[in-house]
Amino acid sequence: MTSAKVIALRAREARLKRKLRAHLKDLGFHKSADGTLVPPALDKETYRSIHSHQRSTKLAVHRDWIEAKAGKLNRYFASGKDVEVRSIKPRLELIVGGTWQSDLFRLAGLSWQIPISEGYGRRLRFLVWDDSNEKLIGLLALGDAVFNLRARDEMIGWDHRRREAALVHLMDAYVLGAVPPYNALLGGKLIASLMRTKEIVDAFNVKYRDAVGVISKVNKNPRLAAITTTSALGRSSLYNRLKLDGRLLLQPIGFTSGWGHFHISDSLFEELKAYLKQSGDPYAGAFNFGNGPNWRVRMIKRALNLLGMDPGLVRHGFPREVFFCPIASNAVAFLKGDHKRIRYGKLPTVQDMSKLALERWSIPRSQRFPEYSEWLAAGFVNALREGGATTKTRGGGDQRGLGQRPTR
């Protein structure tokens, strides 16, 4: 490398360091005495505030797309007057890419204050419809479970080899939420209750039972044993005590350790990647499916190391609550390898679960808080145009999604 290139690279390094420090300071982070990155607070509003830069960037990037699609898709969003709570009839529709349904999923997802994930690997994306009025209740999307998740792994009690073989039987709910006015009726709880239904298992089997793994190149005969999910905003008010007909649907199993990349803006990430490339580091262009969901974090750590900065800056310190939804009656024993055959028993249908959820949550909520009826569907797209949020939380409690895949 010539002296001119060395000088240019060092100048770039100095600028990058200043930008990173200034960015983290602007977000309210500071360092503890031992050098650990400390968030400004751990309340829900701080969680949302830390994500606001990502959301603003995402809405700006999609502004023209929103204008192009909103006119045709706005008809699927309900006003409060369109919703007769006792008549709500939920239905899951599996999305095929490149369709208007896929566009509707994307448009609805832009409403969350915390940007939703794109998912990776295997994906099952659903629109949740209200067949009583042909309006959208919300979204549900399942993707591949991450390899390392301490709370889950300790709860199951599997070793590294068994986890590698059995992870194919797990999915993660990386998008889950209701849109207005259904979010005001605790529609997020209703949608969460639909994870453990016959329709979800059937959709999984149709798409993946005969699929060959991209990495392994073999068919591992996947069976959906369980679904995991994590809160976006610390302790979850949506998933805790989610019980129907005496059955706890999601088991709280611990918290994440607060590692990730959402506090590093997309523009800074691109600068770090370009810096690695200029430095001749092959990792800058090494991403592909087989490298896994944590590539972005590993790339940031690699760049920080090269800059002479603490790679521990990827530990943002925001823990997320982890939940485990057993689909099979012997989910843990099957995942651990103690049982060779999966046992579902009689799984409830979407219709079964919906009736219970409406009686348990939505109908009482509508009686206590009738303001949902004042919502106007036009407010949905108008809020997106203005950069506001129509959906603060996961349908009345918690919304997860971090631009890319959240890391644990």
C-alpha positions as CSV (number, residue, x, y, z in Angstrom):
1,M,0.0,0.0,0.0
2,T,1.4,3.4,-1.0
3,S,2.0,6.2,1.6
4,A,-0.9,8.2,0.0
5,K,-3.3,5.3,0.4
6,V,-2.1,4.8,4.0
7,I,-2.7,8.4,4.8
8,A,-6.2,8.3,3.2
9,L,-7.1,5.2,5.1
10,R,-6.0,6.6,8.4
11,A,-8.0,9.8,7.7
12,R,-11.0,7.7,7.0
13,E,-10.5,5.7,10.2
14,A,-10.4,8.9,12.2
15,R,-13.6,10.2,10.6
16,L,-15.3,6.9,11.2
17,K,-14.3,6.8,14.9
18,R,-15.6,10.4,15.4
19,K,-18.9,9.5,13.6
20,L,-19.4,6.4,15.7
21,R,-18.8,8.1,19.0
22,A,-21.0,11.1,18.0
23,H,-23.8,8.7,16.9
24,L,-23.8,6.7,20.1
25,K,-23.7,9.9,22.2
26,D,-26.6,11.4,20.3
27,L,-28.6,8.2,21.1
28,G,-27.9,8.8,24.8
29,F,-25.4,5.9,25.3
30,H,-22.4,6.4,27.7
31,K,-19.6,4.1,28.9
32,S,-19.3,2.7,32.4
33,A,-16.1,2.6,34.3
34,D,-15.2,-0.8,32.9
35,G,-15.9,0.4,29.3
36,T,-19.3,-1.3,28.9
37,L,-21.8,0.6,26.7
38,V,-24.7,1.8,28.9
39,P,-28.1,2.7,27.4
40,P,-29.7,5.9,28.5
41,A,-32.6,4.0,30.2
42,L,-34.5,0.7,29.9
43,D,-38.1,2.0,29.7
44,K,-40.2,1.3,26.7
45,E,-40.1,4.9,25.4
46,T,-36.3,4.7,25.3
47,Y,-36.4,1.4,23.4
48,R,-38.6,3.1,20.8
49,S,-36.5,6.3,20.7
50,I,-33.3,4.3,20.1
51,H,-35.0,2.8,17.0
52,S,-36.3,6.0,15.7
53,H,-33.3,6.7,13.4
54,Q,-33.9,3.4,11.7
55,R,-37.5,4.0,11.3
56,S,-37.0,7.5,9.8
57,T,-34.5,6.1,7.3
58,K,-36.8,3.2,6.3
59,L,-39.8,5.5,5.8
60,A,-37.7,7.9,3.7
61,V,-36.4,5.1,1.5
62,H,-40.0,3.8,1.0
63,R,-41.7,7.2,0.5
64,D,-42.2,6.9,-3.3
65,W,-43.2,3.2,-2.9
66,I,-45.8,4.2,-0.3
67,E,-47.3,6.8,-2.6
68,A,-47.4,4.3,-5.5
69,K,-49.1,1.5,-3.5
70,A,-51.3,3.3,-0.9
71,G,-54.2,4.1,-3.2
72,K,-54.8,0.5,-4.1
73,L,-54.1,-1.0,-0.7
74,N,-55.7,1.5,1.7
75,R,-59.1,-0.2,1.1
76,Y,-57.9,-3.2,3.2
77,F,-57.5,-1.2,6.4
78,A,-60.6,-0.8,8.6
79,S,-62.2,2.2,10.2
80,G,-63.6,1.7,13.6
81,K,-67.1,1.7,12.2
82,D,-66.3,-1.3,10.0
83,V,-65.6,-3.5,13.0
84,E,-68.3,-5.4,14.8
85,V,-66.3,-7.0,17.6
86,R,-68.5,-10.0,18.3
87,S,-68.5,-10.8,14.6
88,I,-64.7,-10.7,14.0
89,K,-63.7,-13.8,12.1
90,P,-59.9,-14.3,11.8
91,R,-58.4,-16.2,8.9
92,L,-54.7,-16.8,8.0
93,E,-53.5,-16.2,4.4
94,L,-50.1,-17.5,3.5
95,I,-48.3,-14.9,1.4
96,V,-46.6,-15.6,-1.9
97,G,-43.9,-13.2,-2.9
98,G,-44.4,-10.7,-5.7
99,T,-48.2,-10.4,-5.1
100,W,-50.4,-7.6,-3.9
101,Q,-50.7,-9.5,-0.6
102,S,-46.9,-9.2,-0.3
103,D,-47.2,-5.5,-0.9
104,L,-49.9,-5.2,1.8
105,F,-47.7,-7.0,4.3
106,R,-44.9,-4.6,3.5
107,L,-47.1,-1.5,3.8
108,A,-48.7,-2.6,7.0
109,G,-45.2,-3.4,8.5
110,L,-44.1,0.1,7.8
111,S,-46.5,1.3,10.4
112,W,-44.6,-0.1,13.4
113,Q,-42.5,2.3,15.4
114,I,-39.8,-0.3,15.7
115,P,-39.0,-1.4,12.1
116,I,-39.9,-5.0,11.4
117,S,-37.5,-7.6,10.3
118,E,-37.1,-8.9,6.7
119,G,-36.5,-12.4,8.1
120,Y,-34.1,-14.9,6.6
121,G,-33.9,-18.5,5.6
122,R,-37.2,-20.3,5.8
123,R,-40.1,-17.9,6.0
124,L,-43.9,-18.2,6.4
125,R,-45.6,-14.9,6.2
126,F,-49.3,-14.5,6.9
127,L,-51.9,-11.8,6.6
128,V,-54.5,-12.1,9.3
129,W,-57.9,-11.2,7.8
130,D,-61.2,-10.4,9.4
131,D,-63.6,-12.3,7.1
132,S,-66.6,-10.5,8.6
133,N,-65.6,-7.3,6.7
134,E,-62.7,-8.3,4.5
135,K,-60.3,-6.0,6.4
136,L,-56.8,-6.7,7.7
137,I,-56.4,-7.5,11.4
138,G,-52.6,-7.8,11.3
139,L,-49.4,-9.7,10.5
140,L,-47.7,-12.9,11.5
141,A,-44.4,-14.1,10.1
142,L,-42.2,-17.1,11.1
143,G,-38.6,-17.5,10.1
144,D,-35.6,-19.7,11.0
145,A,-34.6,-19.8,14.7
146,V,-31.2,-18.4,15.5
147,F,-28.5,-20.9,16.4
148,N,-27.4,-19.3,19.7
149,L,-30.1,-18.3,22.1
150,R,-29.0,-19.1,25.7
151,A,-32.4,-18.9,27.4
152,R,-33.9,-21.4,24.9
153,D,-30.9,-23.7,24.9
154,E,-30.8,-23.9,28.7
155,M,-34.5,-24.6,28.9
156,I,-34.4,-27.4,26.3
157,G,-31.1,-28.8,27.7
158,W,-29.7,-30.0,24.4
159,D,-26.0,-30.2,23.6
160,H,-24.4,-28.6,20.6
161,R,-24.7,-31.6,18.3
162,R,-28.4,-32.2,19.1
163,R,-29.1,-28.5,18.6
164,E,-27.5,-28.5,15.2
165,A,-29.6,-31.5,14.2
166,A,-32.9,-30.4,15.7
167,L,-33.0,-26.6,15.1
168,V,-34.8,-27.4,11.9
169,H,-37.9,-28.2,14.0
170,L,-38.1,-24.7,15.4
171,M,-39.3,-21.4,14.0
172,D,-39.2,-17.9,15.4
173,A,-42.1,-15.4,15.2
174,Y,-40.1,-12.4,13.9
175,V,-43.2,-10.3,13.0
176,L,-46.4,-10.4,15.1
177,G,-48.9,-7.5,15.5
178,A,-52.2,-6.0,14.7
179,V,-53.0,-2.8,12.8
180,P,-55.5,-0.2,13.8
181,P,-58.2,-0.4,15.0
182,Y,-57.7,-4.0,15.9
183,N,-54.5,-3.2,17.9
184,A,-56.8,-1.2,20.3
185,L,-58.8,-4.4,20.7
186,L,-55.8,-6.4,21.8
187,G,-55.5,-7.9,18.4
188,G,-51.9,-8.7,19.0
189,K,-52.9,-11.2,21.7
190,L,-55.4,-12.7,19.4
191,I,-52.8,-13.2,16.6
192,A,-50.2,-14.6,19.1
193,S,-52.8,-17.2,20.1
194,L,-53.0,-18.4,16.5
195,M,-49.4,-19.6,16.5
196,R,-50.5,-22.9,18.1
197,T,-53.1,-24.0,15.5
198,K,-53.6,-26.7,12.9
199,E,-53.3,-24.2,10.1
200,I,-49.8,-23.1,11.0
201,V,-48.6,-26.7,11.2
202,D,-50.3,-27.5,7.9
203,A,-48.7,-24.5,6.2
204,F,-45.3,-25.6,7.5
205,N,-45.7,-29.2,6.4
206,V,-46.8,-28.2,2.9
207,K,-43.8,-25.9,2.4
208,Y,-41.0,-27.6,4.3
209,R,-41.6,-31.3,5.0
210,D,-39.8,-32.3,1.7
211,A,-37.4,-29.4,1.5
212,V,-33.7,-29.9,1.2
213,G,-31.6,-27.7,3.5
214,V,-29.6,-24.9,1.8
215,I,-26.6,-25.6,4.0
216,S,-26.8,-29.3,4.8
217,K,-28.1,-30.4,1.3
218,V,-30.2,-33.1,3.0
219,N,-33.8,-33.4,3.9
220,K,-34.0,-33.5,7.7
221,N,-37.7,-34.3,7.7
222,P,-38.6,-31.1,9.7
223,R,-41.6,-31.1,12.0
224,L,-42.8,-28.0,13.7
225,A,-42.3,-28.7,17.4
226,A,-42.3,-25.1,18.8
227,I,-42.1,-21.4,18.0
228,T,-39.9,-18.9,19.9
229,T,-40.3,-15.2,20.0
230,T,-38.7,-12.3,21.8
231,S,-40.2,-9.0,23.0
232,A,-39.0,-5.7,21.5
233,L,-39.4,-3.6,24.6
234,G,-37.9,-5.4,27.5
235,R,-40.4,-7.2,29.6
236,S,-43.4,-8.0,27.4
237,S,-46.9,-6.9,28.3
238,L,-48.3,-8.8,25.3
239,Y,-46.9,-12.3,25.9
240,N,-46.8,-12.5,29.7
241,R,-49.7,-14.5,31.1
242,L,-51.0,-15.3,27.6
243,K,-53.5,-18.0,28.6
244,L,-56.6,-19.4,27.0
245,D,-58.9,-22.2,28.3
246,G,-56.5,-22.7,31.2
247,R,-53.5,-23.3,28.9
248,L,-50.4,-21.0,29.0
249,L,-49.6,-20.5,25.3
250,L,-46.2,-18.9,25.6
251,Q,-43.8,-19.7,28.4
252,P,-41.4,-16.9,29.5
253,I,-37.9,-18.6,29.7
254,G,-35.5,-15.7,30.3
255,F,-33.9,-12.7,28.7
256,T,-31.4,-12.0,25.9
257,S,-28.1,-10.6,26.8
258,G,-28.4,-7.4,24.9
259,W,-26.1,-7.9,21.8
260,G,-27.1,-6.6,18.4
261,H,-26.7,-4.0,15.7
262,F,-29.9,-1.9,15.8
263,H,-28.1,1.0,17.5
264,I,-25.6,1.2,14.5
265,S,-27.4,3.1,11.8
266,D,-27.7,1.7,8.3
267,S,-25.5,4.5,6.9
268,L,-22.8,3.9,9.5
269,F,-23.0,0.2,8.7
270,E,-22.4,0.8,5.0
271,E,-19.4,3.0,5.9
272,L,-18.0,0.3,8.1
273,K,-18.4,-2.3,5.3
274,A,-16.8,0.1,2.8
275,Y,-13.9,0.6,5.2
276,L,-13.3,-3.1,5.5
277,K,-13.4,-3.4,1.7
278,Q,-10.9,-0.6,1.3
279,S,-8.7,-2.3,3.9
280,G,-8.7,-5.4,1.8
281,D,-10.7,-7.4,4.3
282,P,-12.6,-10.2,2.5
283,Y,-15.3,-10.3,5.1
284,A,-16.9,-7.2,3.7
285,G,-18.3,-9.2,0.8
286,A,-18.7,-12.5,2.6
287,F,-22.4,-12.5,3.3
288,N,-24.6,-15.2,2.0
289,F,-27.4,-17.4,3.5
290,G,-25.0,-20.0,4.9
291,N,-23.1,-17.4,6.9
292,G,-26.1,-17.1,9.2
293,P,-28.1,-14.2,10.7
294,N,-25.4,-12.7,12.8
295,W,-23.1,-11.7,9.9
296,R,-24.0,-8.1,10.4
297,V,-22.9,-8.1,14.0
298,R,-19.7,-10.0,13.2
299,M,-18.9,-7.6,10.4
300,I,-19.3,-4.6,12.7
301,K,-17.1,-6.2,15.4
302,R,-14.5,-6.9,12.7
303,A,-14.5,-3.3,11.6
304,L,-14.4,-2.0,15.2
305,N,-11.4,-4.2,15.9
306,L,-9.6,-2.9,12.8
307,L,-10.3,0.6,13.9
308,G,-8.8,0.0,17.3
309,M,-12.2,0.4,19.0
310,D,-13.9,-1.9,21.5
311,P,-15.8,-4.6,19.6
312,G,-18.0,-4.8,22.7
313,L,-19.8,-1.7,21.4
314,V,-22.2,-4.1,19.7
315,R,-23.6,-4.9,23.1
316,H,-26.3,-2.3,23.3
317,G,-27.5,-3.5,26.7
318,F,-31.3,-3.7,25.9
319,P,-32.4,-7.2,27.1
320,R,-35.5,-8.7,25.5
321,E,-37.8,-11.3,27.0
322,V,-37.7,-14.7,25.4
323,F,-40.8,-16.9,25.0
324,F,-41.4,-20.5,24.0
325,C,-44.6,-21.7,22.4
326,P,-44.8,-25.5,22.3
327,I,-46.8,-26.7,19.3
328,A,-46.3,-30.4,20.0
329,S,-47.4,-31.9,23.3
330,N,-43.9,-33.4,23.6
331,A,-42.0,-30.4,22.1
332,V,-39.1,-30.3,24.6
333,A,-38.5,-34.0,24.7
334,F,-38.6,-34.2,20.9
335,L,-36.2,-31.3,20.4
336,K,-33.8,-32.8,23.0
337,G,-33.9,-36.2,21.3
338,D,-35.6,-38.1,24.2
339,H,-38.6,-38.8,22.0
340,K,-38.2,-39.9,18.4
341,R,-41.7,-39.1,17.3
342,I,-43.5,-35.8,17.5
343,R,-47.0,-35.8,19.2
344,Y,-49.5,-33.1,18.4
345,G,-52.6,-34.5,19.8
346,K,-55.7,-32.5,18.7
347,L,-54.5,-29.1,17.7
348,P,-57.0,-26.3,17.8
349,T,-58.0,-24.5,14.6
350,V,-57.8,-20.8,13.9
351,Q,-61.6,-20.7,14.4
352,D,-61.3,-22.5,17.8
353,M,-58.6,-20.2,19.1
354,S,-60.3,-17.0,17.7
355,K,-63.5,-17.7,19.6
356,L,-61.6,-18.0,22.9
357,A,-59.4,-15.0,22.2
358,L,-62.3,-12.7,21.3
359,E,-64.2,-13.7,24.5
360,R,-61.1,-13.4,26.7
361,W,-59.6,-10.1,25.3
362,S,-61.2,-8.3,22.4
363,I,-64.9,-8.1,23.5
364,P,-64.1,-6.9,27.1
365,R,-61.6,-4.5,25.7
366,S,-64.2,-2.9,23.3
367,Q,-66.6,-2.4,26.2
368,R,-64.0,-0.8,28.4
369,F,-62.4,1.4,25.7
370,P,-64.9,2.1,22.9
371,E,-62.7,4.8,21.4
372,Y,-61.5,2.3,18.8
373,S,-64.7,3.0,16.9
374,E,-63.5,6.5,16.2
375,W,-60.5,5.4,14.1
376,L,-60.5,6.4,10.4
377,A,-58.8,4.1,7.9
378,A,-57.4,7.2,6.1
379,G,-55.3,7.8,9.2
380,F,-53.1,4.8,8.5
381,V,-51.5,6.0,5.2
382,N,-51.5,9.6,6.4
383,A,-49.4,8.7,9.4
384,L,-46.9,6.9,7.2
385,R,-46.6,10.0,4.9
386,E,-46.0,12.2,7.9
387,G,-43.5,9.8,9.4
388,G,-45.6,9.0,12.4
389,A,-46.6,5.6,13.8
390,T,-50.0,4.0,13.7
391,T,-48.8,0.9,15.6
392,K,-46.7,1.7,18.7
393,T,-46.7,-1.9,20.0
394,R,-47.3,-5.5,19.1
395,G,-51.0,-5.1,18.9
396,G,-51.6,-3.6,22.3
397,G,-48.4,-4.6,24.0
398,D,-45.1,-5.2,22.2
399,Q,-43.7,-5.0,18.7
400,R,-40.5,-6.6,17.6
401,G,-38.5,-6.0,14.4
402,L,-35.1,-4.4,13.9
403,G,-34.6,-3.6,10.3
404,Q,-32.8,-6.8,9.9
405,R,-32.9,-9.8,12.2
406,P,-32.6,-9.0,15.9
407,T,-29.6,-10.8,17.5
408,R,-29.5,-12.2,20.9
